[in-house]
Amino acid sequence: MEEVIAQGEKVIARIFMTGTHTGTFAGNLPTGNSVKATQFREFRVVDGQIIEHRGWFDTATLLPQIKAN
């Protein structure tokens, strides 16, 4: 986790992921390339429990790393 911001019931987290492209992703066959991408997660927390969750994934950064067509 790179950064967490909380205000009221809302919590936003910016997360860096790293891995190796070993399976088909978005129709692209495995390349074995190392990849790094960012995710953003938004939570709504009420009484200490997550009651809503949304997530965004930065595919614009990821796809060139796997040399997607």
C-alpha positions in Angstrom: 0.0 0.0 0.0 1.5 3.3 -1.1 -1.0 5.8 0.4 -4.3 5.8 2.3 -6.6 8.8 2.7 -9.6 8.8 5.0 -12.3 11.4 5.4 -15.6 10.7 7.2 -16.9 7.3 6.1 -14.7 7.2 2.9 -11.3 5.6 2.7 -9.2 5.6 -0.5 -6.1 3.4 -0.9 -3.5 3.5 -3.6 -1.8 0.2 -4.0 1.2 -0.9 -6.2 1.1 -4.4 -7.5 4.0 -6.3 -8.9 4.1 -9.7 -10.6 5.0 -11.8 -13.5 2.7 -12.2 -16.6 2.3 -16.0 -16.5 -1.3 -16.4 -17.7 -3.5 -15.0 -20.5 -4.7 -11.5 -19.6 -7.1 -9.5 -21.7 -6.5 -11.9 -24.6 -2.7 -11.6 -24.4 -0.7 -14.8 -24.1 1.8 -15.1 -21.2 5.1 -13.3 -21.8 6.9 -13.9 -18.6 7.5 -10.2 -18.3 7.7 -8.6 -14.8 5.0 -6.0 -14.4 4.1 -3.2 -12.0 0.7 -1.5 -11.9 -1.4 0.7 -9.6 -4.8 0.0 -8.1 -7.1 2.4 -6.4 -9.6 1.1 -3.9 -12.5 3.1 -2.4 -14.3 1.9 0.8 -17.2 3.2 2.8 -16.8 2.2 6.4 -19.6 2.5 8.9 -19.3 1.3 12.5 -16.0 -0.3 11.7 -17.3 -2.4 8.8 -16.8 -2.0 5.1 -20.3 -1.6 3.6 -19.3 -0.5 0.1 -16.2 -1.1 -2.1 -15.1 0.0 -5.5 -11.8 -0.7 -7.3 -10.0 0.7 -10.3 -7.0 -0.9 -12.0 -4.5 1.0 -14.2 -4.6 -1.2 -17.4 -3.1 1.7 -19.4 0.2 1.2 -17.6 0.0 -2.6 -17.4 -0.8 -3.5 -21.0 2.4 -2.0 -22.5 4.4 -4.0 -19.9 3.0 -7.2 -21.3 3.4 -5.9 -24.9 -0.3 -6.1 -25.5 -1.6 -5.8 -29.0 
